[in-house]
Amino acid sequence: MASTEPGEAGPTEWGESVGVGPWAGALPDDPRLDPDLLAGGDRRNVVDRYRYWRREAIVADLDERRHPFHVAIENFGHDHNIGTVVRTANAFAAAEVHIVGRRRWNRRGAMVTDRYQHLRHHPDIPALLGFARARGLAVVVVDNAPDAQRIETAELPRRCLLLFGAEGPGVSPEATAAAALTVSIAQFGSTRSINAGVAAGIAMHAWVRRHADLSAAW
């Protein structure tokens, strides 16, 4: 039977074509590798580089390459977009994802990437802002406020914290007042706003285009 971590997709969900089967031949002498995965195969939702690796080894390797931007979302009502934000932050190797307000959130959308992405909880916006100041992070609010700069042309700071509001209420006035920069995403249709998880992905990609070493991407 293929080995998967609890809650992670296995052959029945991803299909036998995803991942790799049991290791063939002599077992490699590498402490990063998981004996159970070597024996049963690795069908996890990870890039091929990390096949058969222990979870702790994957996190340690990611820690060597994470980018200096952080992502935060105000969680007013168990926001279901947080899972999407976590999954995207993992894909772009964000330093941390910060959840402000309620601790509980729907982890299904994260597709188990929360096992590899650093998460931090803050009870309120002042606590988050205190963290940002202590780490020297410029707070960048992503919201369609009237005075916001277009993210397509704005200069995003390299060391920053991208802050998003919950679906519906958006970013709180307290957070907006403390921001070093407020940016909006250009829209051309009839809707007033776009999904918070989608907005987070666009903003992270804007940071990656400006600051990341694209030659190091997988």
TILUM-93830 format. One line per 2 residues: for each residue x, y, z of N, C-alpha, C. Coordinates in pm, whole numbers. Layout:
<sites>
X:Y:Z:X:Y:Z:X:Y:Z  ...
</sites>
This chain:
<sites>
84:-118:0:0:0:0:88:124:0  58:223:-85:139:344:-94:129:423:35
242:480:77:246:555:201:215:701:176  126:757:257:99:899:253:89:949:395
112:1080:413:95:1138:544:-54:1154:569  -97:1153:697:-238:1164:728:-301:1286:663
-412:1267:594:-481:1378:532:-427:1415:396  -319:1352:352:-261:1387:223:-315:1296:114
-322:1351:-6:-380:1276:-117:-299:1152:-148  -368:1040:-167:-303:915:-204:-345:873:-342
-316:750:-382:-345:704:-517:-492:716:-555  -583:700:-458:-724:704:-493:-767:844:-535
-697:947:-490:-735:1084:-525:-652:1137:-641  -520:1114:-636:-433:1170:-739:-417:1077:-858
-440:947:-839:-420:852:-947:-282:791:-939  -270:669:-985:-143:598:-977:-33:663:-1061
-72:746:-1159:29:809:-1244:100:924:-1173  45:971:-1062:106:1081:-988:204:1025:-886
324:1083:-883:423:1039:-786:500:918:-835  553:844:-740:637:729:-771:599:611:-683
629:491:-731:603:370:-656:717:339:-560  718:221:-503:826:182:-411:962:191:-478
1063:222:-397:1200:234:-448:1247:98:-502  1309:101:-618:1361:-23:-679:1512:-30:-658
1560:-145:-614:1703:-164:-596:1747:-138:-453  1878:-126:-438:1934:-104:-304:1887:29:-249
1853:29:-121:1803:152:-59:1916:254:-45  1891:380:-78:1993:484:-68:2023:518:78
2146:556:104:2187:597:238:2177:749:247  2057:798:273:2031:942:276:1935:970:390
1977:1040:494:1890:1063:610:1767:1147:579  1765:1212:465:1648:1293:429:1530:1206:386
1556:1081:351:1453:995:294:1376:920:401  1249:898:373:1157:832:466:1149:683:432
1185:594:525:1180:449:497:1042:400:453  936:453:512:801:410:476:767:450:333
809:570:293:783:614:156:867:534:56  989:503:93:1073:421:5:1010:284:-16
951:231:89:893:97:81:758:96:10  678:200:30:542:199:-22:516:289:-141
609:377:-173:588:473:-280:547:608:-225  558:710:-308:531:847:-265:433:912:-362
307:922:-320:203:983:-404:162:1120:-351  245:1182:-272:210:1311:-212:211:1423:-317
147:1532:-280:142:1651:-365:268:1734:-343  381:1681:-387:509:1752:-376:579:1745:-512
671:1840:-535:749:1837:-659:841:1716:-658  884:1674:-776:965:1553:-787:1094:1560:-706
1148:1680:-689:1270:1696:-611:1257:1635:-472  1135:1640:-417:1115:1596:-278:1054:1457:-267
1055:1380:-374:1002:1244:-365:1082:1162:-264  1011:1093:-179:1062:1006:-73:1121:1085:46
1126:1217:40:1184:1294:150:1091:1295:271  1150:1298:389:1074:1320:511:1017:1462:510
905:1479:578:845:1612:583:942:1713:644  1008:1676:752:1100:1767:820:1216:1808:729
1260:1715:644:1369:1745:552:1323:1843:444  1199:1829:399:1145:1921:300:1138:2062:357
1085:2074:479:1074:2205:543:1212:2268:559  1309:2189:602:1445:2241:621:1504:2291:489
1480:2217:381:1531:2260:251:1461:2387:204  1330:2394:224:1257:2515:187:1307:2636:266
1342:2613:393:1390:2723:476:1518:2786:421  1591:2712:341:1714:2764:280:1683:2851:159
1562:2848:109:1531:2918:-15:1408:3009:-6  1350:3022:113:1230:3106:124:1261:3252:92
1159:3320:38:1174:3461:3:1142:3551:123  1192:3674:122:1173:3763:238:1040:3838:240
937:3786:175:806:3849:189:715:3758:271  627:3823:348:530:3754:431:391:3785:379
296:3703:416:156:3721:373:67:3714:496  -28:3805:506:-121:3803:619:-263:3822:568
-358:3759:639:-499:3776:606:-578:3793:734  -667:3892:733:-754:3913:848:-868:3810:841
-876:3728:942:-971:3616:944:-1093:3655:1028  -1189:3721:965:-1305:3769:1039:-1409:3660:1064
-1411:3557:981:-1517:3457:995:-1478:3322:942  -1368:3266:993:-1319:3137:945:-1303:3140:792
-1237:3241:742:-1232:3265:598:-1180:3143:522  -1260:3096:427:-1223:2976:351:-1110:3004:253
-1081:3132:227:-973:3165:134:-835:3141:192  -824:3126:322:-693:3110:384:-622:2987:330
-695:2880:309:-633:2760:255:-569:2786:120  -638:2861:35:-583:2896:-95:-460:2983:-80
-465:3078:13:-350:3166:36:-229:3085:82  -251:2991:172:-141:2909:223:-81:2826:110
-165:2767:28:-114:2685:-83:-32:2768:-181  -79:2889:-211:-7:2976:-303:122:3028:-240
117:3062:-112:238:3107:-43:345:2999:-44  304:2875:-29:398:2764:-37:460:2755:-176
377:2772:-279:427:2764:-417:529:2872:-447  512:2990:-387:603:3101:-412:709:3115:-302
715:3018:-211:816:3015:-104:815:3141:-19  698:3181:27:687:3294:119:748:3256:253
799:3355:323:862:3329:452:761:3273:553  647:3340:566:544:3296:659:408:3344:613
305:3274:658:168:3319:642:114:3352:780  54:3470:793:4:3517:921:-149:3522:918
-211:3465:1018:-356:3465:1029:-393:3555:1146  -470:3658:1118:-505:3758:1219:-649:3739:1262
-670:3729:1393:-806:3713:1444:-833:3569:1483  -938:3513:1429:-979:3377:1467:-874:3275:1424
-845:3183:1513:-747:3079:1483:-798:2977:1383  -926:2947:1389:-980:2840:1307:-996:2886:1162
-962:2797:1072:-983:2824:929:-994:2691:856  -1054:2696:740:-1077:2575:662:-949:2534:591
-888:2425:636:-758:2383:582:-769:2301:453  -890:2270:412:-904:2184:294:-839:2245:170
-858:2376:153:-804:2442:35:-652:2446:32  -588:2423:146:-441:2426:150:-380:2303:87
-459:2197:68:-411:2073:5:-284:2022:74  -282:2030:205:-176:1977:292:-47:2060:285
-46:2170:210:75:2252:203:103:2321:336  4:2327:426:30:2385:557:130:2303:636
157:2180:594:259:2098:660:400:2150:629  413:2225:521:545:2269:476:563:2421:484
454:2492:510:457:2639:513:449:2688:657  538:2780:694:534:2835:829:410:2924:846
335:2899:953:214:2975:984:231:3040:1121  173:3159:1135:180:3229:1263:45:3296:1289
-3:3289:1412:-129:3350:1448:-106:3478:1530  -186:3580:1501:-185:3704:1578:-329:3733:1622
-349:3772:1747:-487:3795:1793:-554:3915:1728  -473:4015:1687:-532:4136:1629:-429:4207:1543
-473:4316:1479:-386:4392:1389:-269:4457:1463  -286:4516:1582:-170:4572:1651:-59:4469:1674
-96:4345:1704:6:4240:1723:78:4211:1592  4:4207:1482:67:4184:1351:160:4299:1316
115:4423:1337:198:4539:1305:324:4542:1391  312:4501:1516:429:4494:1602:530:4394:1550
482:4281:1501:570:4182:1441:641:4240:1319  564:4308:1233:623:4365:1112:731:4468:1146
706:4552:1243:807:4652:1283:933:4585:1336  915:4483:1418:1030:4414:1476:1115:4345:1370
1054:4302:1261:1126:4232:1155:1168:4324:1040  1134:4452:1051:1170:4545:945:1094:4520:816
967:4481:827:884:4452:710:791:4569:679  792:4615:557:698:4719:514:561:4655:494
459:4714:554:324:4660:541:262:4712:411  223:4620:324:160:4654:197:18:4599:198
-79:4686:204:-220:4645:201:-262:4627:56  -328:4517:28:-382:4492:-106:-533:4507:-98
-583:4618:-152:-726:4650:-142:-760:4749:-253  -883:4749:-296:-922:4840:-403:-969:4974:-346
-887:5033:-260:-917:5163:-202:-900:5273:-308  -972:5384:-295:-966:5490:-397:-825:5546:-418
-744:5553:-313:-611:5613:-325:-501:5509:-345  -537:5385:-375:-437:5280:-390:-360:5295:-521
-233:5256:-519:-154:5250:-641:-182:5118:-712  -168:5118:-843:-185:4995:-918:-67:4902:-890
-97:4779:-853:10:4684:-823:92:4654:-949  30:4671:-1065:100:4645:-1191:216:4741:-1214
210:4859:-1154:316:4959:-1174:384:5001:-1044  329:4962:-930:387:5001:-800:518:4928:-775
604:4988:-696:731:4927:-658:712:4856:-524  694:4725:-527:677:4650:-404:810:4638:-331
812:4666:-201:937:4650:-126:980:4503:-123  1111:4481:-119:1161:4343:-114:1122:4277:17
1147:4344:129:1109:4291:260:975:4353:296  870:4275:279:737:4331:303:643:4227:357
530:4276:405:420:4191:450:298:4231:368  253:4141:282:134:4165:200:11:4131:283
-75:4229:304:-189:4212:393:-321:4216:315  -404:4114:339:-531:4101:270:-645:4096:372
-759:4149:333:-876:4144:418:-955:4017:393  -1045:3988:483:-1133:3873:466:-1232:3900:353
-1285:3793:297:-1384:3806:191:-1504:3884:243  -1540:3991:174:-1654:4073:215:-1611:4203:278
-1572:4201:407:-1539:4328:473:-1409:4390:426  -1319:4312:371:-1192:4367:324:-1097:4399:438
-998:4482:409:-896:4517:508:-954:4619:606  -926:4601:734:-979:4692:836:-914:4830:824
-986:4939:860:-929:5074:855:-802:5086:939  -796:5015:1050:-678:5019:1136:-555:4971:1063
-569:4865:985:-457:4812:908:-418:4905:795  -518:4959:725:-491:5049:613:-417:5174:660
-456:5226:776:-393:5348:828:-245:5327:859  -208:5206:893:-69:5178:932:17:5132:815
-41:5116:697:33:5060:584:133:5159:526  246:5107:482:344:5190:411:299:5213:267
218:5121:216:174:5127:77:43:5050:64  -50:5105:-13:-174:5035:-46:-180:5020:-197
-202:4896:-241:-206:4870:-385:-338:4801:-420  -378:4821:-544:-499:4755:-594:-465:4682:-722
-549:4586:-757:-531:4507:-878:-626:4560:-985  -572:4588:-1102:-653:4643:-1210:-765:4546:-1248
-888:4597:-1254:-1004:4518:-1294:-1078:4590:-1406  -1142:4513:-1491:-1206:4571:-1608:-1351:4526:-1626
-1401:4446:-1532:-1537:4395:-1544:-1634:4467:-1453  -1746:4402:-1422:-1853:4465:-1346:-1843:4442:-1196
-1767:4339:-1153:-1762:4307:-1011:-1682:4411:-933  -1723:4436:-810:-1656:4535:-728:-1520:4487:-680
-1507:4356:-657:-1381:4303:-606:-1363:4160:-654  -1240:4112:-642:-1214:3973:-679:-1190:3891:-553
-1199:3760:-567:-1181:3668:-455:-1049:3696:-383  -1051:3692:-250:-932:3724:-171:-818:3627:-198
-851:3499:-218:-746:3402:-248:-682:3429:-382  -761:3469:-481:-709:3502:-613:-623:3628:-604
-671:3729:-532:-595:3853:-516:-459:3827:-452  -457:3739:-354:-330:3707:-289:-233:3643:-386
-282:3555:-472:-196:3492:-571:-139:3593:-669  -222:3686:-714:-176:3790:-806:-68:3875:-741
-91:3915:-615:5:4001:-546:138:3928:-522  131:3802:-482:255:3727:-461:333:3712:-591
261:3688:-699:329:3674:-827:392:3805:-871  327:3917:-839:385:4048:-870:517:4066:-795
521:4020:-668:646:4028:-592:752:3939:-656  715:3817:-694:808:3723:-755:867:3779:-884
784:3839:-967:833:3896:-1093:937:4004:-1069  919:4078:-961:1011:4190:-932:1137:4146:-860
1128:4052:-768:1240:4026:-677:1299:3886:-682  1228:3787:-732:1276:3650:-723:1378:3617:-832
1463:3520:-801:1558:3468:-900:1482:3364:-981  1433:3401:-1097:1348:3312:-1174:1424:3192:-1228
1556:3202:-1235:1635:3088:-1283:1635:2975:-1181  1598:3005:-1057:1596:2903:-952:1461:2833:-940
1364:2876:-1021:1231:2814:-1014:1235:2673:-1070  1146:2586:-1019:1142:2447:-1064:1048:2433:-1182
</sites>
